[in-house]
Amino acid sequence: MGRTPIRALMLAALAALLAAPLAATVATAAVPLPPVRPPPSWIGPGPAAPVAPALADTVPPVAAAPSTGAVSPAAAPSEDGSAEAVAPAEPAPAAPSAGGRPRFTIPVTASAPAKELFGNVGVPAPLAARAIGFYSRGCLAGAKALPVDGKTWQVMRLSRNRNWGHPALIAYLEKLAAAAPGLGWRGLLVGDLAQPRGGPMLTGHASHQIGLDADIWLTPMPNRKLSTKEREDLSATSMLKENGVEVDPKLWTAAHARLIRRAAQDREVERIFVHPAIKQALCTSAGTDRAWLSKVRPYWGHHYHFHVRLDCPPGSEGCRPQDPPGSGDGCGAEVKEWLAKVRPRPEPATPAKPAKPKPPMPLSALPAECRTVLLAE
């Protein structure tokens, strides 16, 4: 046998060795993969593009806040059994897709965290206006936006997209704002109302879910239009002294008291939440007209804004009101008990073990109608 046939055989063997791994790779790649199911129609074309986080904390930063120790817990049970938890920051809502179709970053299932669903819908449900469920467990159909600017109000923290409410709440706020100048209050700085479809929020509130709650700053509107950046960065002002159980007379004025009194006098108002020290100040200055004081309830925090809550409006079938607050003015033992609760205490030598966080509320915990509200296009 000559050299040429031997060389040919050697080259053929080498080619076979090199081809074997390639053939294996091709064979592996040829194994069919499971079919990919298309997403349900309500998910839309895909998740929204990433957005920058909001500039401000969930709760407005407090200017010159007193060093009050444990004035209020991060999450405390309220009169309705909910909690107003404070969280450091939040993402801006996801942009809606074309046609007003909501986009979701997780599947809409019964066990899905409701806040992750409602907190990422940027448009209201195109349904008849209706507050559904309870203040801390419900949703909102047919929401109306409070315009970000009015003659006697300005909406703060625009990045949150929480200037939505039941039409009854929007009408109430516009009416209160129109009355403010006559009370010696230039106009309202309006904080959080509700998300476009209500429901649990990603951060900051346990209530504000059915479009009947509104936070109004205890800082009057300035005599100019605030910029978008100012509305994110401007600090609210605490009304408290350093001791945490009295209002500061350098900050608290008769106009504050007149505004809260006027806010409480509307028949549609169910409650107004204020810090116990503010409740005490209102009790002291109320005079003989005290009927409205029964609606003003002492609560944790609420020393830089007051929280208005309306009763269930007509036509909101399935809206569950809160129990009446009682007929007394709440200026005796009740306010004293609350002042004792918020009085600063020395820090313990051994820090308390952090409580285990509660699991987020699932969609199944809300009224069944809230799924319809969530998915409405």
Residue pairs with C-beta under 8 A, 6 or more apart in sequence:
40 107
40 108
42 101
42 102
42 104
42 108
42 375
42 377
43 103
43 104
43 107
44 97
44 101
44 102
44 103
44 104
45 97
46 103
47 94
47 103
47 104
47 105
48 94
48 95
48 97
48 103
48 105
48 120
49 95
51 91
51 92
51 94
51 95
52 92
53 89
53 90
53 91
53 92
54 89
54 90
54 91
54 92
54 157
54 159
54 160
54 232
55 159
55 229
55 232
55 233
56 157
56 159
56 232
56 233
57 86
57 87
57 88
57 89
58 86
58 87
58 88
58 89
58 90
58 203
58 204
58 205
59 86
59 204
59 301
60 156
60 157
60 191
60 217
60 234
60 235
60 236
60 304
60 305
61 235
61 236
62 235
62 236
62 237
62 238
62 303
62 304
63 235
63 236
63 237
63 238
64 237
64 238
65 238
65 240
65 304
66 238
66 240
66 241
66 242
66 243
66 244
67 242
68 240
68 242
68 243
68 244
68 342
68 344
69 244
69 344
69 345
69 346
69 347
70 344
70 345
71 240
71 244
71 300
71 301
71 303
71 342
71 344
72 300
72 301
72 342
73 300
74 85
74 86
75 83
75 84
75 85
75 86
76 83
76 84
76 300
77 83
78 84
78 136
78 206
78 207
78 299
79 271
79 297
79 299
79 322
80 134
80 135
80 136
80 207
80 322
81 136
82 135
82 136
82 137
82 206
82 207
83 206
84 204
84 205
84 206
84 207
84 300
84 301
85 203
85 204
85 205
85 206
86 204
87 203
87 204
88 203
89 203
90 160
90 201
90 202
90 203
90 204
91 202
92 159
92 160
92 161
93 119
93 120
93 121
93 122
93 160
93 161
93 195
93 196
94 103
94 105
94 120
94 121
94 122
95 103
95 122
96 102
96 103
96 121
96 122
96 123
97 103
99 377
100 123
100 126
100 377
101 377
102 120
102 121
102 122
102 123
102 197
102 374
102 375
102 377
103 120
103 121
104 117
104 120
105 116
105 120
106 112
106 113
106 116
106 117
108 117
108 363
108 371
108 374
108 375
109 363
110 362
110 363
110 364
111 362
111 363
111 364
112 362
112 363
113 200
113 360
113 361
113 362
113 363
114 199
114 200
114 360
114 361
114 362
114 363
114 365
114 366
114 370
115 199
115 200
115 201
115 202
115 360
115 361
116 202
116 360
117 199
117 363
117 374
118 139
118 195
118 197
118 198
118 199
118 200
118 201
118 374
119 195
119 199
119 200
119 201
119 202
120 202
121 195
121 196
121 197
121 374
122 161
122 196
123 196
124 140
124 142
124 143
124 144
124 145
124 164
124 196
124 197
125 140
125 141
125 142
125 143
125 196
125 197
125 373
125 374
125 376
126 142
126 376
126 377
127 141
127 142
127 372
127 373
127 376
128 141
128 142
128 315
129 141
129 142
129 143
129 144
129 166
129 167
129 315
129 316
130 140
130 141
130 142
130 166
130 315
130 316
130 317
130 318
130 319
131 138
131 140
131 166
131 198
131 210
131 211
131 212
131 312
131 313
131 316
131 319
132 138
132 139
132 140
132 141
132 198
132 210
132 316
132 318
132 319
132 367
132 369
132 370
132 373
133 139
133 209
133 210
133 318
133 319
133 320
133 366
133 367
133 370
134 209
134 210
134 320
134 322
135 207
135 208
135 209
135 210
135 212
135 213
135 309
135 322
136 206
136 207
136 209
137 209
137 361
137 365
137 366
137 367
138 198
138 199
138 209
138 210
138 319
138 320
138 366
138 367
138 370
139 197
139 198
139 199
139 209
139 210
139 366
139 367
139 369
139 370
139 373
139 374
140 164
140 165
140 166
140 194
140 195
140 196
140 197
140 198
140 199
140 209
140 210
140 211
140 373
141 197
141 369
141 373
141 376
142 166
142 167
143 164
143 165
143 166
143 194
143 196
143 197
143 198
143 211
144 164
144 165
144 166
144 167
144 170
145 163
145 164
145 170
146 153
146 155
146 163
146 164
146 165
146 170
146 173
146 174
146 190
146 193
147 155
148 154
148 155
148 158
148 163
149 155
149 225
150 174
150 177
150 187
151 177
151 178
151 187
152 177
152 178
152 180
152 181
152 186
152 187
152 188
152 221
153 173
153 174
153 177
153 187
153 188
153 189
153 190
153 221
154 187
154 188
154 189
154 190
154 221
154 225
154 226
154 231
155 163
155 190
155 231
156 189
156 190
156 191
156 217
156 226
156 231
156 234
157 191
157 192
157 231
157 232
158 228
158 231
158 232
159 232
160 192
161 195
161 196
162 192
162 193
162 194
162 195
162 201
162 208
163 190
163 193
164 193
164 194
164 195
164 196
164 198
164 211
165 173
165 193
165 194
165 211
165 212
165 214
166 210
166 211
166 212
166 310
166 313
166 316
168 212
168 268
168 310
168 313
169 193
169 211
169 212
169 213
169 214
169 310
172 214
172 266
172 268
172 269
172 308
172 310
173 188
173 190
173 214
175 266
176 188
176 216
176 262
176 263
176 266
177 187
177 188
179 262
180 186
180 187
180 188
180 259
181 187
183 255
183 258
183 259
183 262
184 254
184 255
184 258
185 220
185 255
185 258
185 259
186 220
186 221
186 222
186 223
187 220
187 221
188 216
188 217
188 221
189 216
189 217
189 219
189 220
189 221
189 236
190 214
190 215
190 216
190 217
191 214
191 215
191 216
191 217
191 305
192 204
192 205
192 208
192 213
192 214
192 215
193 208
193 211
193 213
193 214
193 215
194 208
194 209
194 210
194 211
194 213
195 201
197 373
197 374
198 208
198 209
198 210
198 211
198 373
199 209
199 366
199 370
199 373
199 374
200 206
200 209
200 360
200 361
201 208
201 209
205 213
207 213
207 309
210 319
212 309
212 310
212 311
212 312
212 313
212 319
213 307
213 308
213 309
213 310
214 307
214 308
215 305
215 306
215 307
215 308
216 263
216 305
216 306
216 307
216 308
217 236
217 304
217 305
218 236
218 237
218 239
218 256
218 303
218 304
218 305
218 306
219 236
219 237
219 304
220 255
226 234
236 304
236 305
237 251
237 304
238 251
238 303
238 304
239 247
239 248
239 251
239 252
239 256
239 275
239 277
239 278
239 303
239 304
240 246
240 247
240 248
240 275
240 277
240 303
241 247
241 248
241 277
243 344
244 277
244 342
244 343
244 344
245 276
245 277
245 339
245 342
245 343
246 277
246 280
247 277
247 278
247 280
247 281
252 278
252 281
254 285
256 278
257 281
257 282
257 285
257 286
260 272
260 274
260 278
260 282
260 296
260 306
261 282
261 286
261 292
263 269
263 272
263 306
263 308
264 272
264 292
264 293
264 295
264 296
265 292
268 310
268 311
268 313
269 295
269 308
269 309
269 310
269 311
270 295
270 309
270 310
270 311
270 321
270 322
270 325
271 295
271 296
271 297
271 308
271 309
271 322
271 325
272 295
272 296
272 297
272 306
272 307
272 308
272 309
273 297
273 298
273 299
273 302
273 306
273 307
273 309
274 282
274 296
274 297
274 298
274 299
274 302
274 303
274 306
274 307
275 298
275 299
275 300
275 301
275 302
275 303
275 342
276 298
276 299
276 335
276 338
276 339
276 341
276 342
277 303
277 339
277 342
278 298
278 302
278 303
278 306
279 296
279 297
279 298
279 330
279 331
279 335
279 338
280 331
280 335
280 339
282 293
282 296
283 293
283 329
283 330
283 331
283 335
286 293
286 329
286 331
290 329
290 331
291 329
293 329
293 330
293 331
294 325
294 326
294 327
294 328
294 329
294 330
295 325
296 330
297 325
297 330
298 330
298 334
298 335
298 338
298 339
299 307
299 338
300 341
300 342
309 322
311 321
312 319
312 320
312 321
313 319
318 367
318 369
328 334
363 370
363 371
363 374
